[in-house]
Amino acid sequence: MDCMKARAKRLARVRCLAATTLAASCACPLLAGARNVAPSVAPDGAALLAKVINRNAKLGSYRSAVAIAFRERTFPFLGARLTGHVYFEAPDRCAVVFAHVPRVMSRFPHAFAGMLDVPSWPKEYAVRSDGRRSVGGRTDESLRLTPKDRAAEMDHAEAFVDPASLVIDEVDWTFRNGMEFDVTQRFSRLGSFLLLSTQHASIRVPFARVTSDATFSDYQTNVAIDKSVFAQN
């Protein structure tokens, strides 16, 4: 019993660590609004990233339901589930509000909202083109992200972009503490918008492996958003 409690605590730390240190990854429905690209971004990488950010240029706001299931893939195979909503308002305000969050994951909503804020990448990271990768019959362009803050816990990330649809298929994050956080994504079309529908994440640390699966549904686009939701994050 003590062993299981210890593993439960370690799993909680993994979730909290993953949520806190991964503050600006993945792609949400690829938020609307142009952002000026920082001078440190390589021209070719900047051009592709700008296209990704501006793909849903007419998306002024949205509200969606989100459900995330966490599962430890090593003994004692513990799990957790969060449900709530994601809110976005152009150009780059994003908030996540869950119905209930365990105390050990109290920082997760803010961190997850940051993970969805793709327009912040030019500000947070030096971005450069890093070649191509062929997967499943398609060829993705790779963007390498390096934190501008030298004290950041993340070492680097690789974002793989489908140049035809301009969606981010996958982001692989590598942290200085040895943690690896790989996220794959799927998108669905809603009217003229191509929006995030699912994410699968694999979190690897020296003492455990955790996976999470997120689903995004019930989108309401270009609707009024209560400004108070952003204060909660």
Buried (B, 14 or more C-beta within 10 A) or exposed (E): EEEEEEBBEBBBBBBBBBBBBBBBBBBBBBBBBEBEBBEEBBEEBBEBBBEBBBBBEEBBBBBBBBBBBBBBEEEEEBEBEBEBBBBBBBEBBBBBBBEEBEEBBEBBBBBBBBBBBBBBBBBBBBBBBBEEBEEEEEEBBBBBBBBEEEEBBBBBBBBBBBBEBBBBBBBBBBBEEEBEBBBBBEBBEBEEBBBBBBBBBBBBBEEBBBBBBBBBEEBBBEEEBEEEBBEEB
